[in-house]
Amino acid sequence: MRRISYFVKTVLVLLVLGAVAGLAWSYFAPRTHYLLADGQWLVADPNTQTLIAADGWFAVITGALGLLCGLAGYRLAEERAIEVVSGLAAGGVAAALVAYLVGSSVGGAAIQAAAAGGYSTRDTLGLTAYGVLVFWPVVAAGTFWALEFAVTYRERHQE
């Protein structure tokens, strides 16, 4: 029972970090402008790069936090490697989802204004490349196991 607590604590810490990551993403990533035409929300500028930039910012923020979590998890794991790395993987998935939900719901999504010609516009933040949601868990668990391999390899060759 005590071993499962390390898994749960790791997941809970990552969930809190997920909310922080969502706020950071909402702050740094550019919002995409949409225009309501014929009852559909369309991208106001079809040549905009804001959709790609939002995905990129999400990948950078969650990847960096995944790296930090992997380093911290390895440092604190001691004899509980399986529980911690499992928590990093599961917590990373949950944290990325929390970051997405928090970041996309903060700020511009609620802004609507009447534009010239009676059109409505809004600014939103979202993901178009949902594959970036796995950056956090993959980088966190990958960092943990890369460190584990490097240390174990060095110890074996010193014997």
Secondary structure by P-SEA (a helix, b strand, c coil): caaaaaaaaaaaaaaaaaaaaaaaaaacbbbbbbbbccccccccccccaaaaaaaaaaaaaaaaaaaaaaaaaaaacccaaaaaaaaaaaaaaaaaaaaaaaaaacccccbbbbcccccccbbbbbbccccccaaaaaaaaaaaaaaaaaaaaaaaaac
